[in-house]
């Protein structure tokens, strides 16, 4: 047999790439249906070529996490990412099929081959690395390099076998739980508890030694050819609020590849995935890419030396990766703290200032960092307790935070608005009903089975809190399995009815085709109409409360409490912010009480007008005409007469603004939003998509315009910045063909470092461009004198 030629390898590679592209297209459709919005941040950090390892965390959504990461990387750079996946998952029929299409690399995990051991074990009181057996047969069950795992009661700690001394004694390589001894202390405490209860030692499991040589070979080959590897180094999915300890595999891959090929320069990109209710249908997600990390050459040299130097190199690189992940992830110590932080973030805003989804994530991270730094301060403790009380009060009233400021005393407008929204809810319900009934079996089955799978995952895990990390995956898998069968059933039923009704053979033949084509459109229509109806439904409770006798006082109390908390929070941040950030006032995300002239521009007929110049996330009246009619019929806000829009003329869905209250508040898309700043220069056809559509590219742009900005500092746009999109420009080539190139111009925007006092002193009647130019000229003049 002849050896495969380079041409054959090229053909195989091309076929694999085509299959990968087709699989991504399919999953893009699925994820766009499941998620209401997926927003990338920092996409300009993705290297356009060369070997890259994408390190994702936290792993909160099992099989959806790698899909979102791969889709965003491909969307921005057209790069292919091969993910490491547990070999056990590859054996599942559906998961394994799609994993192969995505060119995933299987990883055999020792824990997947765990088997119960005979007898019980304890650890020696004098030597934490000596395991004592009681009724055990260590010489038959264990060999060096195998592992022993203790039960869930001591966090399922694992240790590698160094020597099998006898049937009742074996020595492990390191202490259980690491060299710091925390695991040993916990084990000994638990041992004493068991002895008091009349039991001796723990049950245990034996884990086989796994040779990962084949897996590392595939990884090294991919990196050697300039490919991309994706890995979630926590080792498994979970639903905790903080990161799990990272596994050393990612360090071994990067260092091993560079040690094997001295010319190779591997880069590591930390990727943070932030979800707002990851297990729920039509939730939102942010995929944030951090700055690419270069692997230090000195660590590669230490890795080559082997022994203690190799372990030191692996540990140091793992620490660098962990520090990189901390910059792109929201890490709260517990769920209650996360809820307090998110509530505080919602309170920290003023009318007219509205956050994008990316800014929500960034502000949450800063709030957590500040809270953890000052949590023992008396003022911070009191503020936390007040926020918790406010959360409980709004929950008891059935209201969401964004509804509190808008809650009004009973009046004819309140009654009229309630009746109007009830009518609107009725209309949306009628329109959504056919699709809801037809697809009802899918929703019910997916919900029931996913909950059962969550219980099974929780029972088999020591790190999961409620097993919610597997719910979304199973909802999608079950839906993908049931939907085709259900639609085929409907098509067969329709054909049977057509036959019984005596239709002509032409109609009988085309009936199943028409049904199969129509059902997806009916389902999508039900999705959009139902989504709008749910948003209307959520807005009814404040109106009903306002009409009840005696509720006006309660609503007034809640409004006053919110106002007091917002002011107190702003004062607290102004006091403690500069203590943790040296240039806090210069680079803050929000500027309380600042005012700025409105942006100009003519909104399109399908665009919502608002006081902030905002557009609803879907960008049209079909989804949410509620705000448009509220403003004009009932004077619900004062923006009807102003009608400004920061997004006039833009049709690019990926650049649509994001609802401010898009986390646990679960408000509708008719809340005010903020547009993004456009790039200074027209884009070229050859540039990556991130240069045209990624919000994160703004950071790169602003750093380029402000050399004094610290590297890696997160910069946010404010309500003073807006953008428009011009019509595409037609360019002609030498053959007379016309190619469409998206060319955009940027409106004038304020430079960094504008003081609140200066902004508030602006004349409200002064045109936006003139006011912006005036302030920027002042800043340039001042900087010139300083130089």
Helices and strands as residue ranges (DSSP letters): H 6-34, E 35-41, G 43-45, E 52-57, H 62-77, E 81-86, H 87-90, H 93-101, E 105-107, G 110-113, E 115-116, E 120-123, E 130-134, H 138-141, E 147-150, G 152-154, E 158-166, E 169-172, H 182-196, E 204-207, H 213-224, E 228-231, H 249-260, E 267-276, E 283-294, H 297-305, H 307-326, H 335-347, H 357-374, H 378-397, H 401-404, H 412-459, G 468-470, H 471-500, H 505-538, H 540-547, H 551-580, H 626-634, G 653-655, E 658-659, E 673-674, H 690-693, H 697-705, E 729-732, E 738-741, H 756-760, H 768-786
